[in-house]
Amino acid sequence: MKTILFLLLCCAMAGTATAQSAKPIFNGKNLNGWTVHGTEKWYVAGGQLICESGPDKGYGYLSTNKQYKNFILTLKFKQEANGNSGVFIRSGIEGTKISGWQVEVAPLNNHTGGIYESYGRGWLIQPKPEDEQHLKVADWNDLKIEVIGDKVTTWLNGHQMVQLKDEKIGAGNGFVALQIHDGGGIKVRWKDIQIKEL
């Protein structure tokens, strides 16, 4: 009986350790640990990370200073105004020309959760039309991105959106970045950004 209890306790402790291994990469206070690229606005208010179009109405990015290869990234986002944005994985940048892969964050029926290769092959995979409806308009959404080797899986509000195996992504390496699209009139709020390295 004592052996069984000991094993159960060990399993419980292992489960707790796993659950606690995801770490915040946004502290809710400032942009420490991140780098701004471009002239678009990135700031913190009320514990939220906010991006807005600036006067140049160009592309803007906020990248992690650290690179991540295999991970599970979770975050919440809320779109205001246009809301066209995205989350880049295994990426690099020169000026505001980014190389890498974007998990789309966009208004309804514009492929949130799909995967796009910037300055490359374009759309690699888009969600099914029925899955697009899992986006909560003008409300907080939960996005989960799992990147392991050459496989990327995305979930929106608990629903799997896409899964892709791609040799080029598998060979990639770099930072995580949030995007603000060009064109102006865009505003997106982010919070609870956490990553679990695998």
C-alpha positions as CSV (number, residue, x, y, z in Angstrom):
1,M,0.0,0.0,0.0
2,K,2.8,2.4,0.9
3,T,4.5,1.6,-2.4
4,I,1.3,2.5,-4.3
5,L,0.9,5.7,-2.4
6,F,4.5,6.6,-3.1
7,L,4.1,5.9,-6.8
8,L,0.9,8.0,-6.9
9,L,2.7,10.8,-5.2
10,C,5.6,10.7,-7.6
11,C,3.2,10.8,-10.6
12,A,1.3,13.7,-9.1
13,M,4.6,15.6,-8.5
14,A,5.7,14.8,-12.1
15,G,2.4,16.1,-13.4
16,T,2.8,19.3,-11.4
17,A,6.3,19.8,-12.7
18,T,5.1,19.4,-16.3
19,A,2.2,21.8,-15.8
20,Q,4.6,24.4,-14.3
21,S,7.2,24.2,-17.0
22,A,5.5,26.8,-19.3
23,K,7.1,30.1,-18.6
24,P,5.7,33.7,-19.2
25,I,7.7,35.5,-21.9
26,F,5.7,38.8,-21.4
27,N,5.9,40.2,-17.9
28,G,2.8,42.4,-18.2
29,K,4.8,45.5,-17.2
30,N,7.2,46.4,-20.1
31,L,8.9,45.0,-23.2
32,N,11.9,43.5,-21.4
33,G,13.1,40.4,-23.4
34,W,11.6,41.7,-26.6
35,T,12.9,43.9,-29.5
36,V,10.8,46.3,-31.6
37,H,11.3,46.3,-35.4
38,G,9.8,49.2,-37.4
39,T,8.0,52.4,-36.5
40,E,4.6,50.8,-35.5
41,K,3.5,51.2,-31.8
42,W,4.1,48.5,-29.2
43,Y,3.3,49.3,-25.6
44,V,2.0,47.9,-22.3
45,A,-1.2,49.1,-20.6
46,G,-3.2,47.4,-17.9
47,G,-1.0,44.3,-18.0
48,Q,-1.7,43.9,-21.7
49,L,0.7,44.1,-24.7
50,I,-0.9,46.4,-27.3
51,C,0.2,47.0,-30.9
52,E,-1.2,49.8,-33.1
53,S,-0.5,51.2,-36.5
54,G,1.9,54.1,-36.5
55,P,2.2,57.1,-38.8
56,D,4.1,55.1,-41.4
57,K,1.3,52.5,-41.6
58,G,4.0,49.9,-42.4
59,Y,4.8,46.4,-41.1
60,G,6.0,46.1,-37.6
61,Y,7.3,43.3,-35.4
62,L,8.0,42.6,-31.8
63,S,10.5,39.7,-31.5
64,T,11.7,37.7,-28.6
65,N,15.4,38.2,-27.8
66,K,15.7,34.5,-27.4
67,Q,15.4,31.9,-30.1
68,Y,13.1,28.9,-29.8
69,K,13.2,25.7,-31.7
70,N,10.7,23.2,-30.3
71,F,8.0,24.5,-28.1
72,I,4.3,25.0,-27.2
73,L,3.3,28.7,-27.2
74,T,0.0,29.8,-25.7
75,L,-1.4,33.3,-25.6
76,K,-4.6,35.4,-25.7
77,F,-5.4,38.0,-28.3
78,K,-8.2,40.5,-28.8
79,Q,-8.6,42.3,-32.1
80,E,-9.7,45.9,-32.3
81,A,-10.2,47.9,-35.5
82,N,-8.8,45.8,-38.4
83,G,-6.9,43.4,-36.2
84,N,-4.7,41.9,-39.0
85,S,-1.6,40.4,-37.2
86,G,0.2,37.2,-36.6
87,V,2.6,35.1,-34.6
88,F,5.9,34.2,-36.3
89,I,7.9,31.1,-35.4
90,R,11.6,30.2,-36.1
91,S,12.1,33.6,-37.7
92,G,14.8,36.1,-38.5
93,I,14.6,39.8,-39.6
94,E,16.5,42.5,-41.4
95,G,14.9,45.9,-40.9
96,T,11.2,45.0,-41.2
97,K,11.7,42.2,-43.8
98,I,11.0,39.0,-41.8
99,S,11.9,35.5,-42.8
100,G,10.0,32.6,-41.3
101,W,6.5,31.3,-40.8
102,Q,3.5,33.1,-39.5
103,V,0.5,31.7,-37.7
104,E,-2.2,34.1,-38.9
105,V,-4.2,36.3,-36.6
106,A,-6.8,38.1,-38.6
107,P,-10.5,39.2,-38.8
108,L,-13.2,36.6,-39.3
109,N,-12.8,34.3,-42.4
110,N,-9.3,35.5,-43.0
111,H,-7.6,32.3,-42.0
112,T,-6.7,32.8,-38.3
113,G,-4.6,29.7,-37.3
114,G,-3.4,29.1,-40.8
115,I,0.4,29.1,-41.7
116,Y,1.9,31.6,-44.1
117,E,5.6,31.7,-45.3
118,S,6.7,35.4,-45.6
119,Y,8.8,36.3,-48.7
120,G,8.6,32.6,-49.8
121,R,5.8,30.2,-50.7
122,G,3.0,32.2,-49.3
123,W,0.1,30.2,-47.8
124,L,1.1,26.7,-46.8
125,I,-2.2,25.7,-45.2
126,Q,-5.4,27.4,-44.3
127,P,-8.1,26.3,-41.9
128,K,-11.3,24.8,-43.2
129,P,-14.1,27.3,-43.6
130,E,-16.1,25.8,-40.8
131,D,-13.2,26.0,-38.4
132,E,-12.8,29.8,-39.1
133,Q,-16.0,30.3,-37.1
134,H,-14.2,29.5,-33.9
135,L,-12.8,33.0,-33.8
136,K,-14.5,35.2,-31.2
137,V,-15.0,38.6,-32.8
138,A,-14.2,41.6,-30.6
139,D,-13.4,39.2,-27.7
140,W,-10.5,37.4,-26.2
141,N,-9.3,34.4,-28.1
142,D,-6.9,31.6,-27.0
143,L,-4.2,30.6,-29.5
144,K,-1.9,27.6,-29.0
145,I,1.0,26.8,-31.3
146,E,3.0,23.5,-31.1
147,V,6.2,23.3,-33.0
148,I,8.1,20.0,-32.9
149,G,10.7,19.2,-35.6
150,D,9.0,19.6,-39.0
151,K,5.4,19.6,-37.6
152,V,3.4,22.6,-36.6
153,T,-0.1,22.3,-35.1
154,T,-2.4,25.3,-34.2
155,W,-5.5,25.5,-32.0
156,L,-7.9,28.4,-31.6
157,N,-10.1,28.4,-28.5
158,G,-9.4,24.7,-28.0
159,H,-10.2,23.7,-31.6
160,Q,-7.4,22.3,-33.8
161,M,-7.2,24.6,-36.8
162,V,-4.3,23.1,-38.9
163,Q,-1.5,20.6,-38.8
164,L,1.4,20.8,-41.2
165,K,4.6,18.8,-41.7
166,D,7.2,20.7,-43.7
167,E,10.8,20.0,-44.3
168,K,11.8,23.7,-44.6
169,I,10.1,24.6,-41.3
170,G,11.9,21.6,-39.7
171,A,15.3,23.1,-40.8
172,G,14.4,26.6,-39.5
173,N,15.5,28.3,-36.4
174,G,15.0,31.7,-34.8
175,F,12.8,33.9,-32.6
176,V,9.1,34.2,-31.9
177,A,7.6,37.4,-33.1
178,L,4.2,39.2,-33.1
179,Q,3.3,41.1,-36.2
180,I,1.3,44.2,-37.1
181,H,0.2,44.3,-40.7
182,D,0.8,47.2,-43.0
183,G,-2.0,49.5,-44.2
184,G,-2.8,51.4,-41.0
185,G,-5.9,51.3,-38.7
186,I,-4.8,48.1,-36.9
187,K,-5.0,47.4,-33.2
188,V,-4.5,44.1,-31.3
189,R,-4.2,43.3,-27.6
190,W,-2.2,40.4,-26.3
191,K,-1.8,38.8,-22.9
192,D,-0.8,35.6,-21.0
193,I,2.0,34.9,-23.4
194,Q,3.7,31.7,-22.3
195,I,6.1,29.2,-23.8
196,K,7.0,25.6,-22.9
197,E,10.3,24.5,-24.5
198,L,10.3,20.9,-25.6
